[in-house]
Amino acid sequence: MTISIRLTDEEEERLDQLARRTGRSKSFYVRTALHEHLAEMEDAFAADESLDAFEAAGRRTRPLAALKAETNL
């Protein structure tokens, strides 16, 4: 699959320099960055979804100190 992205001049220059210095392609570094951060972004989205579902069910969060006091921890 081919994807087109717009980079700032600074991002493009940094990517060009890295590719030249290492002999790897710019595509290699874009794929590597995507691979490394995709799981992180998926986890953050799942956490947001879970919190939304938690709150939609009428449940509320509370500070850890309050929970400790309630449970005598």
N, C-alpha and C positions, 0 to 999 in steps of 0.2 A: 504494500500500500504506500502511496506517496502522499505526504502531507506538506503543506506550505505554511511557513511561519514568518512573521516579521520580527526582525531583531533590531535593537537600537544599534547605532554605529559602534558604540562601545562594546556591546555584546558580540557583534560580528567580528570586530578586531580581536577581541580576546579569544574567540573560537578559532579564528584564522591562525593566530600566533600559536595556540596550543597544538593545533593540527600540524603546523609546520615544524614545531620543535620536536614533536613526537613521531612524526611520519604516519600518523593515523588520519583517517578522514574526519571531516567535520560531522558527517552523519554518524560515525561511530560514537562521538562524544554526545551528540544529541540523543541517540538511542540509550547510551549509558545513563545519562541524566534522567531520562524518562523512566527507565527501568528502576533506578534507585529511588526515585521519588513517587512513583505511581502507587506503591503499596502504602506509603505514608499518607498520601492524599485519600486513598480508599479507606484507610482506617479512620481518618478524621471525619470523612463523610458518614461512615457507619456510626461513629460516636455521636455526631449531630443528630442522625436519625433516631438513635436509641434515646437520647435526651428528649427529643420532640415527642416520641411515643410515651415516654415516662410522664412527661408533663401533660400530654393530652389525656392520659388516664386519670388525671386529677391528683397525681402524686407530686410532692414537693421535695426539694433538696433542703438540707440544713447543714450548717457548719459542722466540721468534725468535732470541735469542742463540745457542741450541744449533744451530739450523739454519744460521745464519751461520758458526759455527765448523766445522760438518760440511762445508760447501761452500766454505770459504775466501773468503767474501764480505766 
